[in-house]
Amino acid sequence: MSFSVAPFLIMAVSLVLILVGAWILLRQKWLWQWIKGSLGLAVVGLAVYLVLVALNLYSFHELTEETPVATVSFRAIGEQSYIATVTRNDGSTEDFRLNGDQWQLDARIVKWKTPFSLLGLKPGYQLDRIQGRYFALEDERSKERTLYSLSRDPLGMDIWRQAREGWSFLVDARYGSAAYLPMADGAIFEVTVPPSGGLIGRPLNGSAQQAVAGWQ
């Protein structure tokens, strides 16, 4: 018997087994009970998933035309070393020691996918991290860098990370980053998020304006 005949024989036997198996299964009432049970478990699983997603989305804030998300003020504590005070829009504050000459604030942005976007649901944001950077390449390579997380422990499921990995049918996820701005003693900046999602830092006082003018 030719070797090439073997695959056809195996396929023929498989087809017979499929037909016999289907005939046996369709004659049994337990099959329909199993299908209904599986469907019920799937519905419950989907409900639990949506609850976890909703808990996590509750930690995001609504993004409108141009939303102020934080103010960042600086106090020099040494050469190329500052205490950065981040004040969120809910009034809470956190202090971080940043090394370097410049700083950057990042945020997580979520936007609803179709058809949810058609309901008029607005995007949301969540502060993610703040970091310092040295202006000179030699300092950037040799001196201590500082980066801190601003995101709080997620409730439920981390929908932003899931969306970044392509596993969310609800939202799209992106990073929003402010351009690097100079650190200076007494400088205060406001950070806003426009609808495009990129963060914008603006000087709020004379110290910040002088620092920005010195870097331009």
N, C-alpha and C positions, 0 to 999 in steps of 0.2 A: 504494500500500500504506500502510495506516495506521501511524503511528509506534508505536502501542501494540503492534503485532504483532511488532516487532523483538526485544523482550526474550524472547518465547516462541520465536522462531526461534533465537536465540543459545543459549537453554537446551536446545533440542532438539539442536543441533549439539554442545554440550558433553556431553550425555548419551551421544550416539553415540561421541564421542571417548573418554569414560571407559570405555565397554564395550569398545571396540577395544583401548585401552591395557591394560586388565585382562586381556583374552584373550591379548595378546602376552606380558605379564609372566608370567602363570601357566604358559605353555608353556615357559619358560626355567628350567633348573636353577640358574642363577647367582642367581636371586632368593632361593632358600632358603639358599644359601651367604651371601648378603649379610645376610639376617635373622639367621642364627646368628652371623655376625661382629659385627654390631651389638649383639646381646645379650651376647656375650662382652666387648666393649668397655665396655658399660654396667656389667657386673658388676665389671670391673677398676676403672672409674671410681668406683663406689660404695665399693669396698674402699679406694682411695686416700683418698677423702673421709673415711671412718670413721677411718683412721689419723691424718689431720690433726686431726680432732675429738678423738680420744683423747689426742693429744699436748697439745692446748690444755687439755683438762679436767684433765690431770695437774697443771696449775699452780693449780688450785682446791683449797681445803681443805674437809673435811667439816664440815657444819653440824649440830650435835646440839641438845640441849634448849636450852641457852643457852651459846654458845661464846665464850670470851674470844678476841678477835682481835688486840688490841694494848694496850699501855700508852703513854700520852703524857705526857711531863714537860716542864716549861717553865722557862726561865732568862731573866730580863729582861736585855736588852742596851741598852735605851734607852726613851724614852717611846713607849708603844704599839708596842714592838718586842721580840720574844722569839725565842729558839732553842727550837724544839719538837723533842724527841727521841722518835721513834716506834720502839718496840720491838715487833717482831712476835712471834707465839707460838712461832716457831722460834729465838728468841734474837737474831736479826739486828737491828741498829739503824741508823737514818738520822736526820740532823739537817736541819732546815729553818728558815729565818728567816721568821717570820710577823709581819705587821704588823696592828695592830688591837687590839680589846678581847676578842674572842671567837674561838673556833675550831670547826671542824666536820670530821668524818672521814666519808668515803663508802666504800661497798663495792659490789662487783658480786655479785649473788645469782643462782644458777641453780637451777631446780627441774625435776625430770624430768616429762615429759609422760606421759600414759597411752599405751601400756600399760607403759612402763618404770617408772613410779611404783608399779605393782602388784607389782613385784619387791622392793619394800622399799628401793630405792636412796634414800639421803638426799640432800638438797640440798647445794650447795657455795657457797663464798664466796671472794672475792679482793679485797684492799684496792685501792681505786681512786684516791682523792685526799684531800689535806688542804688546808684553806684557812683564812684569817683573815678577820674581819669587824669593822668599826667599829660601835660602838653608836650613835653620833650620825649622823644622816642626812647632815649637812654633811660630816663626815669621810669617809663612805662614797663620796660623790660626788667629793670633791676630792683625797683622799690615795691613796697607792699601795696597791693591793690585791695580795695574794699568794695563789697557788694552785699546788700541786705535785701531780704525778702520783705515785702509789704503785704503780701496776700495772707489772709487769715486762714486757719484750718478750715477746709471746705466742709460744709454740711452736705450730707448725702453723697451724691456722685459728682466727680469733677467733670462737669459737662464741657468746660472750655478745653481741657486736655483731650477729652474724647473727640471733640469736633476737630481739633488740630490733627488728630490721627485719622480723621475721616470716618469716625464711627457714630456721628450724630445726624439724625434726620430732622432735627429741630432747628439747629443754629449753625452758622459759620463762625469760625474763630480766627482772630488775628491779633498781632501785637501792635500796640501804639507806643511810640517812643518819642520823647522830646529831644530836640537837638541839644548837643552838649553846650552848656552855659558855664561861665566862670564862677568860681566860688570866691567870695570876698567877705571880710569881717563886716557884719551888720547888714549884709545884702538880704533883701527879701524878694522872692519871685512868686508869681501866681502861675499855676499850670492849668490849662484848659484842654478840653477834648472837642474838636470840631466834628461834624458828622462824618468827615472823611476817615476819622479814626487816628490820625497822627497827632501826638500831643504837642502843645505850644506853650513855651515858657516865656513869661513877660516880666520885666523888672518892675517892682512896685515902689521902690524908694530910690533916693539919690545914690546910695552906695551900690545898689545893683545896676543902676544906669551907668555909673562911672566904670564899673567892672566890665560891662558889656561893651562900652565905647572903647575901653582899653584893649579889648581883644579883636575889635573890628579893624 
